[in-house]
Amino acid sequence: MKVPTRPWDSAEHLRTGQEIAAYLDACLAEAGDDDRFIAYALGVVARARGMTQLARETGLSRESLYRSLSGEGNPEFGTIWKVMRALGIRLHASAG
């Protein structure tokens, strides 16, 4: 007997700012030098928060955001910066 399954979508489980911060921290720790993975992680957070609203706040089209944050795109830093600001995500520097 087959057990029905469906693909996991992290965006469905990111409801609070703390959950989003923990998710992004985990992604940053896992990513290494994979900048596309970080763009993908921001895309997951963007979907959790609402891509239409994010498009309005950034001035970018939904299609452009989906493409840039898919993990297959190659977004410019300016796009990443706009997305982070619109999502309320701040970068912090610390000496390693």
N, C-alpha and C positions, 0 to 999 in steps of 0.2 A: 504494500500500500504506500503510495506516494504521499509525502507531507507537503501541502501547499506552502510555497515560500514566495517572497517578493524581495526585490533589491532593497538594501538598507539605504536610507537617506538621512544623513546626519542633520540636515536642516529641519527635519520634523521634530527633533529633540532639543533644539536650541531655543529655549524660551526666555531665559533671563540673561542679564548682562554678565553674571557670574559664570553661567554655563558657556556663554560665548567666549569669555576670557579664558576659561579652562581649555576649551576646544582649540583656540588659537595658540595658547601656550604649548599644548601637546603637538600641534602641527608644526610649530616653529622648532621644537626639539627634534622632531622626526625628520624634518625636511632636508637637513644638511645643506647642500649647495643647490637644491632643486627649487629654483625660483618659481617654476610653474606650479609646483605643489602649493606654495604659499598663495599664489593667485587663485588656485582652485579653492583653497580653504576660505579665502575672502568671498569667493562666489557662493560657497555654502552658507556663510553668515548672511550674505546679501539676500539669498533666497529665503532664509529664515525670517529676515526682517521685512521683506517685501521688495521685489525688484522694481515694481512700478514707482513706488515712492522714492526709492534710491535714484532712479533715472531722473525724476523731477528735481531732486536735491543736488545732483551732480551736473545736470544739464547734458547728460549723455543719453543716448537711446537705449531702450531695454535690450535690443538686439546686440548693440555694441557691448553692453555690459555682460550679457550672457556669453558672447564670443570671447571677450577679454578675460573673463574670470572662469573659463571652462577648464583650464588646465592644459588646453591645447593652444590657446591664444598666446600672444606675446605682448602684454599690455605695457604701455609706457609708464614710467614711474609717476608721471602726472596723473594718470588714470587711477593708479593704486592709491595715490595720496588723496584724490578727491573722494574715492570710495571710503577710505578709512575715516576721513573727516566726517563724511555724511553718516557713517555708522557709529560715530562717537568713539572710535578706536584711537588710542594715543600710543605712540612709541616712547619707550623709556630706554635710556642708555645706562649701562652699568659696566664697570671694569671687570673683565673676566680673568 
